[in-house]
């Protein structure tokens, strides 16, 4: 499957005196089995682009389309129906960290500090909440939870019954990602997943994310971690002032050159 962006643009406060253009004519293709990092300075539009790719913002110009599957556009993806109400025909309901979403395509986004939105008390129920909303029950539900936890390098036997409050910050972040994976998305989009984590927890998290492409999942990460993005990504998209500055398999020095920045002294 492919997530295709064609000439995507976005402006906040469109039509108002405060209108601000954030993205301008961005085009890219993300394929399942691929790890893509979106890198840019603060305010470059990384988060806005991630929200558009997830279908949570509608671009003011251009299109975002899933190809190779149902072929339905992700633009116009709507917030969830309230609990207890059914989704429209052809839509799937999934919950990530206690937030319901209606998905017209298999795209799930994990926000910054997702563990602050944990909905359940223990790890198993937190990871199981999304697929249970899809109607998954019994053995299949347990299998999905186990698979999702293993995908982020957490042993289900050791972690399933732990209270989420007992976990380290790095473990909480991985449980949050597992709760998204249990919905079995083809495209997993994460906004600054390593924020607030120490170097080791960040490295462990990114390695776990890089492994997901073996499971035919596309991983898209908006990040400031230039060195990690360069070493683990199949493709790096560098954006600045709303435009795509570079797209491809880039080395750290190439990314810094496009950003017009010097290499950080604390980069590995």
N, C-alpha and C positions, 0 to 999 in steps of 0.2 A: 504494500500500500504506500501511497505517497500523500504528503500534506503539501499542497502547492500554493505558494503566495505569488500573486501576479500584480505588480505595480501598486502595492499596498501603501496607502497614505492615511494619516490620522491627525486630526486637530482637536484639541480640547476647546470648549466654549465656542464651537463653530457658529459663525454668524453674529457673534457679539464683539464688542470693542476689545475684549480681553482674549480673543481667539489666538491660540498658540499652536503652530504646526509642530508636531512631534516626530512624525514619520513621513517620508517623501519617496514615493515610487520604489518601494522595496520589492524585489523578486527573489525567490529561493524555493528549493524543493527539499523536503525532508523525507527520507525513506525509512521504512521499518528496518530494524537491524542496524541503524546508524546512530552515532553519538554526535550531536551538534551542540557546540557552545556558542552563545551569543555574548560577545565581549564589547564593552564600551565604558566610557567615563560615566560618572554619576550624572543623571539627567539626559543621557544620550538616547533614551527611548527603549532600553532593554525590557523593562517590565511591561510597558505598553505593547511592545511587539509580542511578548509572551502571552499576554491576555488576548490579543487578537488571534494568535495561533491556536489558542485554546477555545476560541469561539465565545469568549466572555466579553469582548468588545467588538463592535462592528466597525470595520474600517470606513473612513469617510470617502475613500476611493480605492479601486482595485478589488480583488477577490481572494478568498481563502477557500480552498476546495480539497476534499478528500477524494483521491482517485485510486482505483483498484479494489474498492469495496462497494459500499452502497452508492458512492458517488455524490452524496448530498453535501452541500456547502456547510461549513461550520459557522459561517457568519449568521448572526441571528439566533445563536444558541441562547436559550432563555433560562433564567433561574428556575429552580425546582418548583414543582407543584408542592403544596403544603403536605405534611405528613398525613397519611390516610387517604389522600386523593390519588387517583390513578393518572399516569402519564397518557398523552395522546398516542394513538396508534403509530407504531414505528419508532417511538422514542424509548430510550432506556434510562432508568433512574438509578443513579449511583450516589453514594455519599462519601465524601472525603473529609475526615476529621470533623464529623458532625454536621457538615454543610451539604445539603442535598443539591444535586444538579441534574438537570435534564440534558441528556447528551444525544445529539443527532448523529454523532460519529464517535468512534472510540478514542476520544481525547480527554485526558484528565490533567488538571493542573494542581500542583502543590505550591502553596504560597510561602512567603517568608514566615518563620516561626510557626509552622503548622501545629506543633505540639501544644501551643497555647489554646488550640481549639479542640483538644481531645474531648470526645463525647462520652466514652465508656471508661469504667474504672480499671479494667484489666486489659492486657494486651490482646488476648484472643478476641474478646468482644469488640474491641476497637477496630481490629483488622477485619473482623467479620461483618461489621455493620453495613458497609457498602454492598457486598454481594447479597446479604440477606434482604436488602431493599430491592434487589433484582429478582428475588424469589428463590434464591439458592438455599438449600436446606441440607441437613444431614451430613452424610459422608462427603459429598461434593463441597459443602461449605468448609468442613474441616480440611479437606485437601487444598482448597484455595488459600486458606490461612497459612497452613504449613508451607506451601510453595512460596507465598509472598514473603514470609519471614526468612526462609532460606535464601531467597533472592537478594536480601539485604544483609546476608551473613549473620542472622540471628537464629539460634537453635530453637525450634518450636517447643521441644521438651523442656528447655530451660526457661523460656520467656513467656509462653502462652498464658500462664496463670499468674504472672507477676502483675502487681498494680503498676499502672503507668507512672505514678508518682515516685516509684522506687527506682526508675531508670535514670541513667546518666543523660546529659544533654545530647550526646552523640547517639545513644540508643533510642531516645525519644524521637530524634529526627528520622532514624531508620524505620521505626515503627510507623511514623506518619507516612513515609513513602510506601511501606508495605500495605498500608490501608488503601492507598491509591492503586497499587499493583493488584490487589485482590479483586478489583473490578475488571481486570484483564483488558486494559486499554492497549491499543496499538501505538498510541503516542502519549508519552509521559513528559509533561512540561513542568520544570521546576524553576522558581525564582529565588536566586541566591541561596541554595540549599545549605551551603557551608557557613552562612553568617552566624556569628557568635560561637562557633566551634573552635577548639584548639587545633593546632596543626595536625596532630595525629588523628583526631576524630574526623577532621576534614578529609585527610588522605584516605582513610578507611571508607568514608562515605562515597567519595568519587570513584574509588576502585569498585565498590559494589554497584554503582550506577553504570560504570563501563561494562560490567559483566552482563547487564540486562540486554544488550544488543544480541547476545547469543540466543535469547529467548524470543527473537523477532519482535522486539519492542524498540521503537524509536525513542531516544532520550534527548530532550532539548533542555539545556541548562543556561539560564541567564546568570552570569557570574562576573566577579571582579578578579577571579583567580586565574591570572594569565598563564602562569607556568603550568598549572594543572590542566587548563583547557588545551594548551599546546601539546602536552604529553599524552593525554588520554582521548582527545576528540578525533573522530574521523574528519570532521569539518568544523572550522571556526568561522563564524560570521562576525566581522568587526563593524560596528556601527558608530557613527559620529554625526552630530547635528541632524539626526533623523535620516541619514543616508547610509547605504551599504558601502563601506570603504573597501572591504575585501571579503572574499568568500573562498574557502578551500582548506587544504591541509597546510596549516601555517605553523612556523616555529615561533617561540616566544619573542625573539628579537624582531621578527616580521610584524607581529601584533603590536609591539611597542612602537615600531616605526610608523605604522598606520595611525596609531593613537597620538603620535607626536609626544610620547612620554618616555622617560628614562626607565630602565629596569629597576624595579623595587629592590631595595637591599635585603628584604626578608623573603624574597622569592627563592624557592629551592633551586 
